[in-house]
Amino acid sequence: MPIFEYMCDNCGLVFEELESVTNRDKPHECPECGKKTGRRIVSRFATPGGGLGTSCGSGGFT
């Protein structure tokens, strides 16, 4: 099962859940406030070779 990222519309907490694809878009319970207002968000991801202050293609592997 994949890990999805959710954000609570009530308190703003961003949290992760190990969830089946069929249940990914259903509202999830927030571990902070307990309300079932967590909605799936698009996760940011890391790419190899990049770094702070580098432009595309300038921070590759050595």
Secondary structure as the mmCIF struct_conf table of DSSP 4:
data_model
#
loop_
_struct_conf.conf_type_id
_struct_conf.id
_struct_conf.beg_label_comp_id
_struct_conf.beg_label_asym_id
_struct_conf.beg_label_seq_id
_struct_conf.end_label_comp_id
_struct_conf.end_label_asym_id
_struct_conf.end_label_seq_id
STRN STRN1 ILE A 3 CYS A 8
TURN_TY1_P TURN_TY1_P1 ASP A 9 CYS A 11
STRN STRN2 VAL A 14 LEU A 18
HELX_RH_3T_P HELX_RH_3T_P1 VAL A 21 ASN A 23
TURN_TY1_P TURN_TY1_P2 ARG A 24 ASP A 25
BEND BEND1 LYS A 26 LYS A 26
STRN STRN3 HIS A 28 HIS A 28
TURN_TY1_P TURN_TY1_P3 PRO A 31 CYS A 33
BEND BEND2 LYS A 36 LYS A 36
STRN STRN4 GLY A 38 ILE A 41
HELX_LH_PP_P HELX_LH_PP_P1 VAL A 42 ARG A 44
TURN_TY1_P TURN_TY1_P4 PRO A 48 GLY A 49
TURN_TY1_P TURN_TY1_P5 LEU A 52 GLY A 53
TURN_TY1_P TURN_TY1_P6 CYS A 56 GLY A 57
BEND BEND3 SER A 58 GLY A 59
#
